[in-house]
Amino acid sequence: MPAKPPTINDWRTLYAAAAAFINAKCWEHVDSDHIFGVRPAPGETYYCGILGYYHDTYGFAVYQEPPDFLRLRQDNGDDGDVFYELRGIIMYLGPKAGLDAEDRRVTEQIGFTPGMRGKWPLFRSMCPGFHPWYLEWDEARIMTVCLTQAVAVAARSAVKHNLLARDRRDRILIRAAAPDEAGSAWNGLRESMPPAVETKDPGPMPVLNQFKLRRVANITRQRWGRWEADYFFAPAPLRDAENVRPYYPYYILIIDGETGIIIGQKIARHAEVHTDLAELMLDVMIQTGSIPRQLLARRMEVSAALAPILQELGIQMEMVKNLEIMDLARRDLQEFMREGRF
């Protein structure tokens, strides 16, 4: 459960805002590819998108960084980690059967029923590497403010169809609160979106197991073959205790790039992934009795974690944009995990 869940009044206010969104059919007036900002206070901007214009997924999304919304809409399936790296708040609209026991408890407690069939709100918090979870009190209040502004934006878009289109300077609409005596005035601004910020924490670099490193160095002086190394989020969440937010562990893979055979694999916690990657690399070399001539990777974190091993053993590192064999193996493994066959 959340550390500080919304109060009953927070829930009532949030579901009232959701009801207004549903009754206004906001998705009919706003293209799902458009994004707008909501700024309830200086220095506090959220980037929002209304879903459902193309009759696929209905709802509303609020992100702390605009690239998150755009990546989710533009994802072509090549970046399997997009969903697991989002940070924001989501409201999905769907049948009541999609609600779990906690969602039903809240709706029953406040006596909520949507005014439209099949449009029950489901609110979830999104955090990189973690399973979608129940809202904290501050997230509920942020969503309430943004939903209220979404209704206003959709009403204006119904009249002015290009309201959310970027202008000639590629700026988007920002709805900014203008403090007044009533505290209810909002202004429309045009601003450029901030550039994408790299938020991934590479975590601590591993301390090498010197005993294993000496064993590997004594295997052979020859180097042959090409290996691929990478890690990605496993689609099956884990949790450390009851009522604690589940997380998606990393799945580490080492593949023989010439045969396509998986020669090393391991599930790792977020903070331990680089240590586990280095340990797995040494274990694979010991178990196979071989050392590759070249290692391919596409993320700098992998290169940094393995650099001491590669330098010590004289293995060439090549950074590439795509790892085709790795991606094939990843898709197969993720499919097995989703189906519970792994």
N, C-alpha and C positions, 0 to 999 in steps of 0.2 A: 504494500500500500504506500501511497505518497507520504513523505515526511510531514507535510502540513497540508492536508486535503482541504478543498473548498468548504466553506460553511454552507448551511442550508440556504441562506440568503444569496450566497454566491451562485449556487446552483439555480435558484429560481431566476435570478437576473440573466444568467447565461442561457438557460433554456427559453426564456422570453425573447432574447435576441435571436436565438436559433429559429424560433417560431416565426418571427418577423421575416427572417431570411427565406424561410420555406414558403410562407404565404405570398411573398413578393415574387417568387420564382426567379430569383436573381440570376440563375444560370441561363435564362432565356435571353438576357440582355447584355451579357458580358462574355466575350470570346475567352475560352479557357487558356489561350496562349498569351493573354494580356496580364500584366502585373501592375499593381499600384502599391504605394506606400501609405502607412498610417503612422503618424507621429503624435502620440498622446502627450509627450513632453519633450523638451529640447534634448537632443542627444539620444533619443530613444525612438528608433524607426523600425517598423516591421514591414515585411514585403509580403503582399497578399495576392492570392489568386482564387477566382471562383471557378469551380469545376462542374461540368455538366452540359456545357454548350453543345458539345458533340455527342451527347447522349451516351457517354461511356461511364465515367465515375462521377457521381454527384456529391458535392460537398464544398468545403472551403479550407484553404491552407494558409497558414501564417508562418513565415520563416524569418529568422534573424539575419540571414544573408540572402540577397537576391539570387546569387548563383545556384542555391539549393533548389529554388522553385524552377528555374530555367533548366537545370540539369535533369530534374525529374520529368519535365514535359518533353525535353528533347532527347532523352535517353533512347538509343537505338538498340540497346541490348548488349553492346560491346563492353560497357563498364558494369560488371556484375555487382559492384559494391555501392552504386549510387544510392539505393534505398537505405542501406545500412549506415550511410554517412550523413543523412539529413538531420538538421536540428531545427525544430519548430513545433507547431501545434496543428493538428488535423481534426477537421470535423467531417466524417463520412455520413452520407445520408443513404439509408437502405432499409430493408425489412426489419421488423422487430426481432425476428429470429437471429439476427446478427448481433444482438446485444447479449452480453454475458450477465452473470448473476449480479455483479456490482452495478452495472449500468441499469439493470431493471430495478434494483433497490432504490437508486437515486430517482428514477422517473416515477416510481410508485410513491416515494416519499413526498415528492413535490406535486404529484397528481398531474403529470405531463402526458399529453397525447398530441401528436402532430396533427395539423389541419389538413394533411395530405397523405393519402395511403402510400405505404412503402417508403416514407421519408423520415425514419426515426434517426435522430442524431446520435452519432457515436464519436466521442471525443477521446483523442489520444495525444500524448506527449511523445515527440520524436527526439532521440538523443543518439549521436553517433556511437555505433557498436552495441546499442541496447535495444531490447524489444519495445515496440510501442506500448506505452504505459498510461496509467490513470493520471489525470491532471493534478498538479499542485495548485494551491489557492491563487498564486500570482499568475499562473498560466490561464486559469479560468477567467480572471479579470482581464488579461490581455486579449483573450479570444472574444470576450464580450464587447470590448471597445472596438475591435477590428470588425466583428460581425455587424455592429451598428453602422459603421462607416461603409461596409460593403453594401448594405441595403440602400444607403444614400447614393453611393456611386452607381449602383445598378439602375436606380430610378433616373438618374441623370443620363446614363448611357442609353436608356430606352428612347430618349428624346434626341440626344446628341450622340450618334452612333460611333463617332471617332474620338470620343472623350478619352479613352484609354490608349489610343494609338500614340506611339512616340512622335514627338515633334521633329522639326528639321534638324535640331541639335541632338537628337537621339535621347531626349529626356522623357522621364515617366511622370505620371501624376502622383503627387504626395498630398495626402490629406493631413494637415497639421492643426493641432488644437491651438486656438487663439484665446488665451485666458481673458475672461470678462466676468462681470458680476454674477452672471448665471452659470458660468463655467461650461457653456454648451456651444460656443462658437467654433467653427472649423473653417480653415481657409484651404484653397487649392493652390498648390505650388508645382512648379516644374523643375526637376532636378535630374542630373545624370546619376546612374546607378554607380555605387562604389565598386572598385575592381575586386575581383575574387581574391580572398585572403587564404593562404595555406594554413589550415588549422590543425593538421595532423601532427600529433606529438610522436616523434620517433621513439620516445622512451629511452631507457638506459641501454647503452651498448653492452654487449656481453663480456664477461671475463672468461677468457679461453681456458679450457681444460688442458693444461700443459701435458698431462700424462697421455691423453688421447692424441694430442698433436704430435708428440714424439712417436707414438705408434704408427700414425699415418705417414710421417716422414720416412719411416723405415720400410714402408710397404714396397716401394719401387721408385726408381729414378725416372721412369718413363711416364709421359703424359699423353693421353689419347682421349678422343671423344669430346663431346660437347654436352654439357648439362644445362638444364633450366631450373631456376629456383624462384619461388614466389610464395606469397601467402594472401589469403582472402578470408572474408567473413563466411563462416559456415552458416547455412540457413536454418539449422536446428538450434534454438536457444537453450541455454543452460541457466540454472539458478543455484546460488550457494545456500539459500535457506528459504523456508516458506514465507510468502508475502514479501519477498525481496525482488526487486526488478530483475527479470531475466536478462542475460546478455548473450550476444552472438560471439562465440570464441573464434579465434583465427584458425584456419586450416593451412598448415604448411605442406608444400609439395616440392619434391625434387624429382625431376624427370630426366631420363636419358634422351637427349634431343635427337639422337640418330635412330633409336629404336622405338621411341614413343612410350617406353615402359616406365611406370612409376617406380622409382627405386628408394624413395623415402617419403614418409608422410607422418604428420603428427598434429594433434589438436593442442592449441596453446591459449592461455589467458592473455589478455591485452598487454599487461605489463611485462609478460615473460616471453613474448613472441620472438624477440631478437636473440635472447639467450638460447631458447629452444631451437631456433633456426641454426645457430652456430653448432650446437650440440648434435643436431640431426645431421648436418653436413659431415661432421667428423665420424659419426656412427656409420653413415652410408659408405664412406671411404673405407672404413675398417671392415665392414661386412662384405663389401664387394671386392675388396682387395685391389682397388683401382683408384686413380686420381685423374680427373678430367684435364684436358689441355686448355679448355675454355669454359667459362660459365656465363650464361646469359641471364640478365635481369632487366626489369623495366622500372623499378622504383629505387630511389636513392637509399631508402632505408635498408633494403636488402644488400646493396653494395657496401654500405657502411658497416652493417653487422658482420659481413663475411670478409671484409677487407684484411683484417689481421691474418686470417687463415690463408687467403689467396696470396698475400705477399710472402708469407712464410714458406709456402709450397710452390711459389712461382707459377700460379694459375692465372691465365689472362681473363680479365673481366671485360665484358662488352655490354654496354647499356643499349637496349633496343626499345622501340615503341610498342611492338606487339610480340607476344609469345603464343603462336598459333597452337602448338602442341599442348602447352599449358592450359590454354583456354578450352580446348576440347576436353581435356581431363577434368577441368574444373566444372564444366557444365554437366558432365556425366556424374561426377560425385555429388554435386548439388541436387541433381534430380533424384539420385538414390536417397539422399538424406531427407528430402521433402516427402518422399514416399515411405520413409521409415524402413528402407531396405538396407541401410548401411549399419 
